[in-house]
Structures are given as C-alpha cells and as structure tokens.
Amino acid sequence: MKALLARLRIDSFIVLLMGTVGLASLLPARGVGADIAGVAADVGIVALFFLHGARLSRQAVIDGARHWRLHASVGAVTYGVFPLLGLAIAMLPFLDPWLRTGLVFLTLLPSTVQSSIAFTAIAHGNVAGAVCSAAFSNLAGIVITPVLVALLLTGEQGGISGDAVLTIVVQLLLPFLAGHLLQPLIGSWIARQRALLLVVDRGSVLMVVYAAFSAAVVDGLWSRVSAGDLLTILAVSVILLAFVLTLTAVAGRWLGFAREDIIVLQFCGSKKSLATGVPMAGVLFPAATVGAVILPLMVFHQLQLIVCAVLAARYGREADQREA
C-alpha cells in the first residue's frame, strides 16, 4: 500500500484526512460520542503545544517573538488582504444573500492556531514564529473580527464573550509555557522523539477535523445545501485560497524572509479558524442564521487543511532531502 501511494505521489496524511472527512460524514460523533471527540481534540491540542514548548529553546522563542516583520505580514494578510477580497466577493451578482454573508464573514476571521503550527512543524518551518503569529492573530481577532463584522456586515457594534480568550489561554498558552518551563529538563529527550511529535502533530489535526465535521453533519449540513450552493462555495474557496497562498509565497520572498519564515507566512496567513469562527458566529449573528453563515467557513476549513497538508508534506520532504 505504501509503495502504491508513493507511486501515485499521494501523501498518507492526505489519505487519512479524506478518510476522516468520510468517516465524519457516514458516522458522525453524536451525544456522548461528540463530547468524547471534542475532549480528544482538546487533549491533542494541549499535548501539541506542550511538546512544542518543551522542544523550543528559550532563545528560539525570544527570536520568534521579536520577528515583528513576520507577525505584521501575517496580520496584514489576515485582517487586510482577506477582508478586501471578501468585499470583492460580496459584489458578485449571482450570490444569494446568506452565501454572500457567509463568505464575507469567512474573510474576517483570525488564523487557525493548532493546524498552522502543526503544518509548520511538518514542513520544518519556524515553529516559534508560527506560535507567536497564530496566537497574536487569534488574540487580535477577538477585537478586530467583531468590529469588522459590525462595519461590513451588520452595521451594528459586534461583540464576543471572554470564552475565546479563556480557551486560548488554557489550551494554547498555558501548555506551551508549561512545556517551555520544563524544556531544560526534558527538551533534549523530546527533540529525539520525532515519531512522537509526528503522531501528535498529525493526530491533533485529524481529531479537530473529525470533531468539527461531525458537528456540521449532525446539524444537517447535507440536507440544507443544494449541489449548486456547494459547488459555488467550493469554487470561490479554491480561488480564494490559491490566490492567498500564491500571494504569501511571493510576498515572503519579496520581503527577504528565510524559507522557514515564508512557510509561517503561508500557513498562518492563508488559514481561517473554524474553532474561533463558529463561536464568534453564534455571538455575532441571530441563531437562525448561524448554520448558513458558517457553511462557507466549514468548506474553506476542510479545503485549507487538505491543501496545506499537501504543501507541508512536500516542504518536509524537501527539507529532509537537504538534510540528508
């Protein structure tokens, strides 16, 4: 089987991702199962951040935080380029109002955290820079996204509860700090456990995909959407993602970033967070419209995971070949 995948140039992680989406569509987690899947995804995220904190040296974290040009570039793409693209999408005459709202809302969200860092690690990029950029993006998004929604969609002042802040602190910041504080004791051992890091990196992404897609399927995703709606969302998402991935790669080279930092700009700058976007939509939009609003986000989220997994695997193989 591995030989066949190698001949077809299909990465095994992509097969696992597609299988996870199929499993969630056919056997979505419900009730207690959904709770278990959510907990498993949370545990994977916590473990991911703990291990990356334990692996990174103090100097690497300081250098990552100081790389203001990289973080500013990610922020400019996330909250500048993407909203402008959202406004351009909103002017397309053939879009239904709910579809237009969902697509614009998608472009106003912060970047993902766990998958951006996991893919950066798989690609042998600047993990410290990805941690800082993704965390900064999410913290800024708690304020910026509701304001942008108020200005561009609702015309009213938006808002969001402190739950998102608490989630970022508990699931991301504290495990990372705990691992980093223990780095002098366990850092060298963790650095030698490449298989463990690979399992946690990819396993956390797979659990998030299954939990998120299961919730969408249980909520009636496939019964409310026509084939035409889905194709429109997919086509716009493909164009949007391809444009941003190309732009970030070109911009990173133009700014003189190292290969590791270009990877961060691509993966952190091109993604939109489902985990942040769903609760934000629940706060910022009427309950009856939330399902339709988040549908483009859910399609884009799955697409970005698959495409960025392909890129991360390719970058990782290239880095391994150079090291060899």
URMORA-V165131 format. One record per backbone hydrogen bond with DSSP energy under -0.5 kcal/mol. CO is the residue of the C=O (numbers start at 0). NH is the residue of the N-H. If there is no record, write none. Layout:
CO_NH, CO_NH
//
This chain:
0_4, 1_5, 2_6, 3_7, 4_8, 4_9, 5_8, 8_10, 10_13, 10_14, 11_15, 12_16, 13_17, 14_18, 15_19, 16_20, 17_21, 18_22, 19_23, 20_24, 21_25, 22_26, 29_32, 30_34, 31_35, 32_36, 33_37, 34_38, 35_39, 36_40, 37_41, 38_42, 39_43, 40_44, 41_45, 42_46, 43_47, 44_48, 45_49, 46_50, 47_51, 48_52, 49_53, 50_54, 51_55, 56_60, 57_61, 58_62, 59_63, 60_64, 61_65, 62_66, 63_66, 65_67, 66_70, 67_71, 68_72, 69_73, 70_74, 71_75, 72_76, 73_77, 74_78, 75_79, 75_80, 76_81, 79_83, 80_84, 81_85, 82_86, 83_87, 84_88, 85_89, 86_90, 87_90, 88_91, 91_94, 95_99, 96_100, 97_101, 98_102, 99_103, 100_104, 101_105, 102_106, 103_107, 104_107, 105_108, 109_272, 112_116, 113_117, 114_118, 115_119, 116_120, 117_121, 118_122, 119_124, 120_123, 124_126, 125_129, 126_130, 127_131, 128_132, 129_133, 130_134, 131_135, 132_136, 133_137, 134_138, 135_139, 136_140, 137_141, 139_142, 139_143, 140_144, 140_145, 142_146, 143_147, 144_148, 145_149, 146_150, 147_151, 148_152, 148_153, 148_154, 149_154, 160_163, 161_165, 162_166, 163_167, 164_168, 165_169, 166_170, 166_171, 167_171, 167_172, 168_173, 171_175, 172_176, 173_177, 174_178, 175_179, 176_180, 177_181, 179_182, 181_184, 181_185, 182_186, 185_189, 186_190, 187_191, 188_191, 188_192, 189_192, 191_193, 192_196, 193_197, 194_198, 195_199, 196_200, 197_201, 198_202, 199_203, 200_204, 201_205, 202_206, 203_207, 204_208, 205_209, 206_210, 207_211, 208_212, 209_213, 210_214, 211_215, 212_216, 213_217, 214_218, 215_220, 216_219, 219_222, 219_223, 220_223, 220_224, 225_229, 226_230, 227_231, 228_232, 229_233, 230_234, 231_235, 232_236, 233_237, 234_238, 235_239, 236_240, 237_241, 238_242, 239_243, 240_244, 241_245, 242_246, 243_247, 244_248, 245_249, 246_250, 247_251, 248_252, 249_253, 250_254, 251_256, 252_255, 257_260, 257_261, 258_262, 259_125, 259_263, 260_264, 261_265, 262_266, 263_267, 263_268, 264_268, 265_269, 271_273, 272_276, 273_277, 274_278, 275_279, 276_280, 277_281, 278_282, 279_282, 279_283, 280_284, 285_288, 285_289, 286_289, 286_290, 288_292, 289_293, 290_294, 291_294, 291_295, 293_297, 294_298, 295_299, 296_300, 297_301, 298_302, 299_303, 300_304, 301_305, 302_306, 303_307, 304_308, 305_309, 306_310, 307_311, 308_312, 309_313, 310_314, 311_315, 312_316, 313_317, 314_318, 315_319, 316_320, 317_321, 318_322, 319_323
//
